[in-house]
């Protein structure tokens, strides 16, 4: 039965008080990006959810505020499905998969939105000194992380793969709207920015229906907030999760017409010679990034937050600090290893005291 059928659409809608919304068994009932409810006010939220992009998407609204909120959220999630069909590399008929197959032979004209996303990705690669790079997918393959079978590659394997990685090998023609690969083994993978981009598009879709107060998250790593939660004076509060203990929130972050994304390697890693090597790889060295447990970025665009959270994780504390000095519009919270085993330190940049607070004392 499709979501367009009346009975299916009724079953699709779920209104619950914030902390009691049903979830998948493998996802926390109160995830880090679920709204934090003020117990003193106890307003009600409505939730609409759907599985997309290999995770659970949820839209939250103030119950009773907008009559059209349910239909607006379903239209937004329909758009997410359409974008997934275009951007995924896991479907042979997607536009990105077709691009990977054809663009090394000749320039390929792509849809305007995809061209703009590729252009934006190249700009972010330049801004971050290559710490974010949509051509680095083959590195995940050689490390086995793409198949969730992590392994340390042989040096010659890694060197050979690095020869075919780099956004400088991607040629975009603004006039013709075409894409050309300068390397026949080049591949693009929008996994590091696609979810954030879809969040931006979905949020715009909801606002087109005159719904201006909502929170929308894709999985528990990326979220976009508009307007305010009715139980707060401003914005929406979400949690910064402990990278070594996913059930614990380290901090509360208030989003005011902003997006947030967190990158970390707490669930996928291998141990090699006493080193914990996670699945987030440095596109320049080919090796897993080290030194940061999680990187959270807050900015106006979910696509940018998505890409920059990966970049901050790869860049490390010192380079992230330098980046933030030149981008005061980008808020960053890095969770770093503490002096004691299992302890952590939060290093924040461009975040004021009214934007976040520690929860663990």
ZAMARGU-4260 file (C-alpha; in steps of 0.2 Angstrom, whole numbers, plus 5000, padded with zeros to 4 digits):
<rodrens>
0) 5000/5000/5000 | 5008/5017/4995 | 5009/5032/5006 | 4996/5041/4995 | 4982/5028/5000
5) 4971/5036/5013 | 4973/5022/5025 | 4991/5022/5023 | 4993/5041/5025 | 4983/5040/5042
10) 4994/5026/5048 | 5009/5036/5043 | 5005/5051/5055 | 5010/5049/5073 | 5007/5063/5086
15) 5015/5060/5103 | 5022/5069/5117 | 5040/5073/5113 | 5049/5059/5123 | 5037/5045/5119
20) 5037/5044/5100 | 5039/5026/5093 | 5056/5022/5084 | 5065/5008/5076 | 5072/4995/5089
25) 5090/5000/5084 | 5087/5019/5086 | 5086/5027/5103 | 5068/5033/5109 | 5076/5050/5113
30) 5090/5052/5100 | 5103/5066/5101 | 5093/5076/5088 | 5076/5074/5095 | 5069/5090/5102
35) 5073/5092/5121 | 5056/5096/5130 | 5055/5108/5144 | 5046/5098/5158 | 5040/5114/5166
40) 5029/5118/5150 | 5026/5101/5143 | 5019/5106/5126 | 5014/5093/5114 | 5023/5089/5098
45) 5017/5080/5082 | 5029/5069/5073 | 5029/5062/5055 | 5042/5049/5050 | 5049/5039/5035
50) 5063/5028/5031 | 5075/5037/5018 | 5093/5038/5014 | 5097/5022/5025 | 5090/5031/5041
55) 5074/5037/5049 | 5069/5054/5045 | 5057/5063/5057 | 5048/5080/5056 | 5042/5088/5072
60) 5029/5101/5074 | 5020/5110/5088 | 5003/5101/5089 | 4988/5111/5083 | 4998/5125/5077
65) 4997/5122/5058 | 4982/5112/5050 | 4993/5108/5035 | 5008/5102/5044 | 5005/5084/5041
70) 5003/5086/5022 | 5017/5098/5021 | 5029/5086/5029 | 5024/5071/5018 | 5027/5082/5003
75) 5044/5086/5010 | 5048/5068/5013 | 5042/5063/4995 | 5055/5076/4989 | 5068/5067/4999
80) 5064/5051/4991 | 5066/5059/4974 | 5083/5067/4979 | 5089/5050/4985 | 5084/5042/4968
85) 5095/5055/4959 | 5110/5056/4971 | 5113/5039/4977 | 5127/5028/4971 | 5118/5012/4976
90) 5106/5012/4961 | 5113/5010/4944 | 5100/5021/4936 | 5103/5036/4947 | 5109/5052/4939
95) 5125/5051/4950 | 5128/5032/4945 | 5126/5037/4927 | 5138/5051/4929 | 5151/5039/4936
100) 5149/5028/4922 | 5150/5041/4908 | 5159/5056/4913 | 5177/5050/4910 | 5172/5047/4891
105) 5164/5064/4887 | 5156/5079/4896 | 5139/5074/4903 | 5125/5087/4905 | 5117/5085/4922
110) 5101/5093/4930 | 5103/5110/4937 | 5102/5106/4955 | 5115/5092/4954 | 5127/5104/4945
115) 5125/5117/4958 | 5128/5104/4972 | 5144/5098/4963 | 5150/5116/4961 | 5146/5119/4980
120) 5155/5103/4984 | 5171/5109/4975 | 5170/5126/4984 | 5169/5117/5001 | 5184/5106/4996
125) 5194/5122/4992 | 5189/5130/5008 | 5194/5115/5019 | 5210/5112/5010 | 5203/5095/5003
130) 5197/5089/5020 | 5180/5087/5012 | 5181/5079/4995 | 5166/5070/4986 | 5179/5060/4976
135) 5186/5051/4991 | 5174/5036/4990 | 5186/5024/4983 | 5197/5026/4999 | 5182/5018/5009
140) 5182/5004/4997 | 5200/5000/4999 | 5199/5001/5018 | 5184/4990/5018 | 5173/5002/5027
145) 5161/5004/5012 | 5156/4985/5015 | 5158/4987/5034 | 5172/4975/5034 | 5187/4986/5039
150) 5204/4981/5035 | 5221/4990/5033 | 5226/4991/5015 | 5243/4987/5008 | 5254/5003/5005
155) 5254/5000/4986 | 5235/4998/4986 | 5232/5014/4995 | 5245/5024/4985 | 5236/5017/4969
160) 5219/5023/4975 | 5225/5040/4980 | 5231/5043/4962 | 5212/5044/4957 | 5206/5055/4971
165) 5204/5074/4971 | 5192/5087/4967 | 5204/5095/4955 | 5200/5080/4943 | 5182/5085/4942
170) 5179/5098/4928 | 5163/5108/4929 | 5157/5119/4914 | 5146/5133/4920 | 5141/5137/4902
175) 5135/5120/4897 | 5130/5113/4914 | 5142/5098/4910 | 5153/5087/4921 | 5169/5079/4915
180) 5181/5067/4924 | 5199/5070/4920 | 5203/5053/4927 | 5195/5037/4920 | 5194/5030/4938
185) 5187/5045/4946 | 5171/5042/4956 | 5160/5054/4965 | 5150/5050/4981 | 5139/5063/4988
190) 5136/5054/5005 | 5145/5068/5014 | 5134/5082/5009 | 5118/5074/5001 | 5108/5071/5017
195) 5111/5089/5022 | 5106/5095/5005 | 5090/5085/5005 | 5086/5092/5023 | 5088/5110/5015
200) 5077/5106/5001 | 5064/5097/5012 | 5064/5112/5024 | 5061/5124/5010 | 5047/5113/5004
205) 5038/5113/5021 | 5040/5132/5022 | 5032/5134/5004 | 5016/5127/5013 | 5016/5141/5025
210) 5023/5130/5040 | 5037/5140/5048 | 5040/5131/5065 | 5047/5114/5064 | 5062/5103/5066
215) 5067/5090/5053 | 5081/5077/5056 | 5088/5064/5045 | 5094/5050/5056 | 5103/5056/5071
220) 5117/5065/5063 | 5109/5080/5054 | 5095/5092/5058 | 5087/5108/5052 | 5077/5119/5063
225) 5065/5133/5058 | 5055/5145/5070 | 5053/5138/5087 | 5047/5124/5098 | 5031/5131/5107
230) 5039/5126/5124 | 5053/5137/5122 | 5056/5156/5121 | 5066/5154/5105 | 5072/5140/5093
235) 5073/5122/5096 | 5085/5113/5108 | 5094/5097/5103 | 5107/5086/5111 | 5126/5084/5108
240) 5129/5065/5111 | 5144/5057/5120 | 5154/5049/5106 | 5159/5035/5117 | 5142/5033/5125
245) 5128/5036/5113 | 5115/5035/5127 | 5122/5050/5136 | 5120/5069/5130 | 5135/5080/5134
250) 5127/5096/5130 | 5111/5105/5124 | 5112/5116/5108 | 5099/5128/5104 | 5096/5131/5085
255) 5087/5146/5079 | 5084/5145/5060 | 5100/5134/5059 | 5106/5117/5054 | 5117/5105/5064
260) 5127/5090/5058 | 5139/5079/5068 | 5152/5067/5062 | 5161/5054/5071 | 5167/5036/5070
265) 5161/5029/5086 | 5151/5014/5078 | 5163/5009/5063 | 5181/5007/5066 | 5195/4994/5067
270) 5210/4992/5079 | 5227/4991/5072 | 5243/4990/5082 | 5234/4998/5097 | 5227/5012/5087
275) 5208/5015/5085 | 5206/5018/5066 | 5188/5025/5061 | 5179/5025/5045 | 5181/5044/5042
280) 5196/5045/5030 | 5208/5060/5026 | 5207/5062/5007 | 5224/5069/5006 | 5233/5055/5016
285) 5221/5040/5013 | 5222/5036/5032 | 5208/5037/5045 | 5207/5054/5053 | 5213/5054/5072
290) 5213/5066/5086 | 5194/5070/5087 | 5180/5060/5094 | 5166/5069/5086 | 5164/5086/5076
295) 5148/5096/5077 | 5145/5110/5065 | 5130/5123/5067 | 5127/5135/5052 | 5112/5141/5041
300) 5114/5127/5028 | 5112/5109/5032 | 5122/5104/5017 | 5136/5115/5023 | 5135/5109/5040
305) 5135/5091/5034 | 5151/5093/5023 | 5160/5104/5036 | 5157/5092/5051 | 5167/5079/5041
310) 5180/5092/5036 | 5182/5097/5055 | 5184/5079/5060 | 5197/5077/5047 | 5206/5093/5050
315) 5208/5091/5068 | 5208/5104/5082 | 5221/5116/5077 | 5216/5117/5058 | 5197/5118/5064
320) 5202/5133/5075 | 5210/5142/5061 | 5195/5139/5049 | 5183/5145/5062 | 5193/5162/5064
325) 5190/5165/5046 | 5171/5159/5046 | 5163/5167/5061 | 5146/5161/5054 | 5151/5143/5057
330) 5149/5136/5075 | 5159/5121/5080 | 5159/5109/5095 | 5174/5097/5095 | 5173/5082/5107
335) 5191/5077/5111 | 5199/5064/5121 | 5202/5069/5139 | 5217/5066/5150 | 5209/5051/5159
340) 5203/5035/5149 | 5185/5037/5144 | 5185/5056/5148 | 5181/5069/5135 | 5184/5088/5133
345) 5172/5099/5122 | 5181/5113/5113 | 5169/5126/5105 | 5171/5140/5092 | 5159/5154/5087
350) 5146/5148/5100 | 5139/5160/5112 | 5133/5155/5130 | 5115/5156/5125 | 5117/5144/5111
355) 5124/5129/5121 | 5127/5122/5138 | 5135/5107/5146 | 5124/5094/5153 | 5136/5083/5162
360) 5143/5095/5175
</rodrens>
